Amino acid sequence: MKNGIKLIVMTINISSRLHTTLISLHSNGYRQNGGFGFAIEEPSLSIRGEQSQSFEIIDHRKYGFSMDEKQRLLNTLKQTADQKKFSQKCTIKISGDVASHMGFGTGTAIRLASLELLYLINDAEYTEQEIINASGRGGTSGIGIHTYFNGGYVFDIGRSDPNGNFAPSCATEKNPSSPLALIQGSMPKWEIGLCIPRNIFPKSEEEEKAFFSQTCPIEPSESYEALYHVVYGVLGGIKEENRATFGEALKNIQSCRWKNAERQLYDGQIERIEKVLYGLGADSVGMSSLGASLFFIADDIQNVMKTAKELLPECDLRVTRPNNTGRTVIHD
C-alpha cells in the first residue's frame, strides 16, 4: 500500500535446469547446436515483481548478475514495455541460492520470469512464445526456455544458421532464433545428486564467448558421437525408465569432444571431484552446461551424499529430483 493505493505484487518461483551437452557444433551441418536437458526441483529462485515508478533490478544473491547483465535485463523490460505500451513499470527482486554461471540456467529463467511478471503486473494476456521471443534467449540452447514453463526434459535439434556463428546465449540476444524442441516429456522421479564447488569461480560471459570461439567448430564425427549417446542412451533410458542406460550414456558424454573441452576449463578440478564421487559409489557423473556444477546418480545416493560431505568440504551437496511442472506463479 502506497499513498492509499494498493500496489501490485507477484512472485514467480523458478527451478534450475541441468544441461547434459550441446551437440551439433561442426560447420555446414543441417542445424546448429541442439542439446538435451531437464528441470530439477532444487536449487530454486524466487523472482518478485513489484509495481513501481521505474524499472529496477535488485539481486540479493551472493553471486548474482554483473552490472552489464542487470542493464541488459532492464533494457529488455523497457523495450517490451514500450512496444506493448504498458502503463506499469516494475521492480524485480531476485532471491535464492543459485549462483549465476554455474550450469543451472539462471540467466534464462530470470529473464523469462521478469518478463512474465511485467505482463502480469500490467494485466496483459500473453503466450509462452511471446515471452520467449521478448527474452531474446534460446539462441544457443532451447532447454531453458522450454523447461521454464513446463519442466520435464527437452531434446532440441538447434536452429538453422547459415552463417555458422558459434556462441553462448548471452551473445545471441540481439538476434535470437528459437531452436526446435523435437521431444518434450516428463522425467522419471529419479533422485539426482548435486555437487556444487564453492572454490571454482564461475566463468564470465566474456570467458564463455572466448571458449566458443576457440573450440568451435568441432569435427562432424564428434557431433555424431554426442548425438548417439544423447538419443540412444540418455533419451532412450528416460523413455524406458532405465536409469542404468541413462547413466551409462551420461558417463560416455563426458569424454565426447565438446563436453570434454568444457571440463578442461577447470584444470583437473572437475576430474578430482568426480573421482571422489565415483569412489563413493556414484554410477555416473555429469557436468551441467559449461559447469562447474556436477550432478550424479547412484543406487544409494544418501550414503554417497553423507560421505561426500566429509571428503568434499569445499562443495555444496544436496539431493534433488526432476521438476515436471515448471515455474509457479504466486499472486501475493
Buried (B, 14 or more C-beta within 10 A) or exposed (E): EEEEEEBBBBBBBBBBBBBBBBBBBBEEBEBBBBBBBBBBBBBBBBBBBBBBEEBBBEBEBEBBBEEEBBEBBBEBBBEBBEEBEBEBBBBBBBBBBBBBBBBBBBBBBBBBBBBBBBBBBBEEEBEBEBBBBBBBBBBBBBBBBBBBBBBBBBBBBBBEBEEEBBBBBBBBBEEBBBBEBBBBBBBBEBBBBBBBBEEBBBBBBEBBBEBBEEBBBBEBEBBBBBBBBBBEBBBBBBBEEBBEBBBBBBBBBBEBBBBEBBBEBBEEBBEEBBEBBBEBBBBBBBBBBBBBBBBBBBEEBEEBBEBBBEEBEEBBBBBBBBBBBBBEEEEE
